[in-house]
Amino acid sequence: MSGAAETAAGAEETATFADLGLRPELLAALGRLGYEEPTPIQREAVPPMVEGRDLLGQAATGTGKTAAYALPVLQRLPDDRPGGDPLALVLVPTRELCIQVSEALHRYGRDLGARVVPVYGGQPIPRQLRALEAGVDVVVATPGRALDLLQRGSLHLGGIATVVLDEADEMLDMGFAEDLEALLDEVPEQRQTVLFSATMPRRLDSMARRHLRDPLRIQVAREVPVEGEAPRVRQTAFVVARAAKPAALGRVLDVESPTAAIVFCRTRDEVDDLTETLNGRGYRAEALHGGMSQEQRDRVMNRLRSGTAELLVATDVAARGLDVEQLTHVVNYDVPAAAETYVHRIGRVGRAGREGVAITLVEPRAHRMLKTIERVTGAPIHVERVPTVADLRARRLELTRAALRESLLGDDLERFRTVVDSLTDEFDVVEVALAAVKLAHEATTGPDDDEEIPEVTLRPERPRRDGDRGDRGQGRSPRGRSGPGGDTERLFIGAGRSAGVRPGDLVGAIAGETELRGRDVGAIEIAERFSLVEVPAAAAEDVITALRGSTVKGRKVTVRRERPR
Ligand code: AMP
């Protein structure tokens, strides 16, 4: 069975990173990171970007979009880079993404000696100035901070050959439209412009039309329903923070108690790490990845088939063509990079009328991809709470009860009667039974795990209004969903209408300089000489510190609580 042939991309599906024309230094980095093959967006975006084409890519987090633009950006860096000014500028909406993207560029570009500098709000400007002065190849920036540095004369954009706008829809939503326009006006006209966005609202499209030249349009996860009958698979997902994933997986597996399961990971390193963790937790897990010899793989498969191993931790490449009768569960340790991959993976269970289970662990940022998968497969994926310690205990007791019942129904228990008889002289028969249940329970289920896994909720889908203007209505009512804990606080900002301040500027400044997202900002009132902004109380101090250290409409402004505490 060749899984590759089943996807829409056909022959291209088997393309390797080397086929994409990447230089050896990059291939070496990808090998080190354990990436086995490009994801669909990488397959489609890398070659044209390497050639210098402008590109408009519709892809969400989880598709591998970062590497899809980062690899060509690095590939296009000239070997000889005597100057200190940046050659590429990557604009991202948040501090978190800024750090993540610059780390990715750093990892991929290590052998090329790529100098990558992240600049984002919230970090002291002097440190960023020093990093820029020391010489840089790629700047990864939030728009507000990039503009600020540009206006101070510290960020030189005259040598920029490639501009990437990542999560462009988020940037517009956060009120960065003007900043983006200003930055795009400052980069040389003869540059490559690449825009990635999960959605393509109309105003983003018109922005692309103004700034991109004859862009190639790429859309991953086209919403084409999958042909054929859907397998009988119960599909569930659990939203968990990255750090809690191994524990969450353990908990879910404990509750599900699969006969045989495959856990899919993205990279070889992840396969090795997770196998070790699961074995440490008492599972019989085996690793399967492309770095292993055929003989090693055969051995692993035999162990799974014979029941010696219960879990197979694998990459897609290694699991291709693999068919295991006994398989009851497929686990996606991450949301797969393409809906087709998901369909292909879960097709391994629910065969021949048997019921299978597909479990997906979702990091909060990747939830959009889950929605895409739901649309493509046409089947709902139920997002459930990771079982709590109490759930697990209840489930374990249930297993013990079932085992005892089975024994009562089928086993010959007579030889134990003397034990019970002698104990009932001294104890009540129920007490004797309780002690026996305790011993049986402990012998079969192992020690109780009492680590609670923090609950994470999915970000609600943003209401999307095509063509909306970025500016938020003045005095807009407090947001429907309040921040963590629901408490808000109003902040006084010493600039208002007379300084040209609009709600979008404030939302942009807050979102660019702090951990808050645009939607966390509540009601905004703009008066003639000042503004009032509602923010989650827990973040008020952060917002004050960050805004005091930056500028609003290019000016330093007073920022304080409306009513001192
Ligand atoms: P992104 O969609 O860019 O946020 O990437 C999601 C995750 O996939 C990141 O953790 C990447 O390190 C990982 N990743 C990206 N491309 C590949 C690939 N070709 N193979 C394995 N993992 C990848």
Boltz pocket constraint, residues with backbone or C-beta under 6 A from the ligand:
constraints:
  - pocket:
      binder: B
      contacts: [[A, 34], [A, 35], [A, 36], [A, 37], [A, 38], [A, 39], [A, 42], [A, 60], [A, 61], [A, 62], [A, 63], [A, 64], [A, 65], [A, 66], [A, 67], [A, 266], [A, 267]]
      max_distance: 6.0
